[in-house]
Each structure stands twice: as structure tokens, then as C-alpha cells.
Amino acid sequence: MDFTYTHSDLDIFLRDYYFTDIEKNGGGMRINDMFSFYFLLNKLKPDVVVESGVWNGQSTKLIRKVLGDNCKILCLDPREIDKTEFIDTNLNTIYYTGKQFIDFASLNLDPYKSNTVLCFFDDHQNSAQRLIQCIEKGITHVFFNDNYPVNAGSHYSIQHLIDNDTRDKFILGKQYSYAINTLPQIDLSKKDDLLKKIKTYTVFPNIFPGIIDLFKGKFNVSGFFNENDTANITKYNAFYKNRNEYCWNTYLTIE
């Protein structure tokens, strides 16, 4: 499956799937990350999407818009969604939020064919633990928002696992004050065995190069377009003006 962006992909997204509430989604995914999520959803067309981390519901809205009425969406979040935000009334969207919250680790996915399920994590939990849980559930397709590089991020990411980021900030009790991760660090002696389970690994680029300013410093990210591409900056200005709001969206498949 080809995961290379084209101008046509951007045009279709802006014409048919973009909605203005994306720009108001502070604390959640903005347009550049939403585009890569749309791009994957459109390519993969899963029957079921597990959304761990719902926030204001804008990614739920995108999933429904891209995949149509028949897609099953399972929404997990310990926080109740504000009634002023997007709550899907489609009966194929099931909410395990607030008082009805179920963590992904305890979610029963046995009723669904595992290779038709996409698990989407934007929950700021230990991603290596989430990967282990997906393996245990027989999941093939996984998508991570906030797949932070070394020395960035409030939680342990798959990129941290790959690049051997050994900071003690990933250990419960030593985390940053703003971290919400509740999952313990994995046994890093089993790192190589875990990485062998990853069959494919795609980090989607930013649309334009940007500088991501995080707690631990500033991080340069590459883009689909050149930073001096005046014509495309004008045409795709919605992406350009949000170029510094990017979180290394990553799709992987598990053997």
C-alpha cells in the first residue's frame, strides 16, 4: 500500500473532509495530523476503529465522515466529552467515556475480525504497553498520534523504544508533572523481541517543514512541501499556518 501524499489527496481532504472545528481543537489534533489520519483511514478503510483518547470528539467526527455510517467506532476516554463538543449519534459509535470508561487493555475485541480493526491511540499512555496489548488482542493495524522523538514528549513512544530513549521520566513516580500516563514502563530487556513484531512502520510527514516547540526544546520536522514553496503556501495555507502543530503521526502493522 502506497503511503505517499499527492496534491490530489490534499485537495480532496480540504474539499470534502475538512471542517472548521479542527482549527478550534486546542489540546487535540490539528489540521496536519488530522490530514494524515484521514489519509490512512481512506487508504485502509477499516470496519472498526478503536479511538483511545477522544478529547473533544473532532477525530471521531472525521472517522465517521471518512468511513460512513456503517463503520463501528469504539470511543475510550476517562474524561466525559463536553456536550458543546462533537458527540456522534450514530448507533455504530459506542462510547466508553466518563463513568462508563473502559481502558483499551480491558476492551473486548473478540466480536470483530482483528485484521479489519484499526486501533488509534491519542491517549498519552505508554505506547510500548499499548503495542503489547495490541499484540495480545491479535490486532494488525495501529496508529499513534504523539509518537515523540528522543528527548521529547510526556509519555513513552514507539520512537523512544526504537531509538533507546532511557530517561527515567517514563517511570511511574518520576514523570513530568503534566504527564497523565498511568501505565508502567515495559521490561526493556524484551525490547528487541517487541520490535520484531512490527512489520511496517510509517511516520507521516508534516505538510510543510516546521519547528515543534516542546517542553524539552525545539524539534525540526520535514514536510511534504518545501518551506519556500510560495505557490503551495498560498494554496494550502491552512496547513502552512499550522505547520508548528505536528505530532509525528505513525502507522504500523504487527505480525
Summary of the structure (lengths in Angstrom):
residues: 255
radius of gyration: 17.6
end to end distance: 16.1
largest distance: 50.2
contacts: 781
relative contact order: 0.14
helix: 34%
strand: 19%
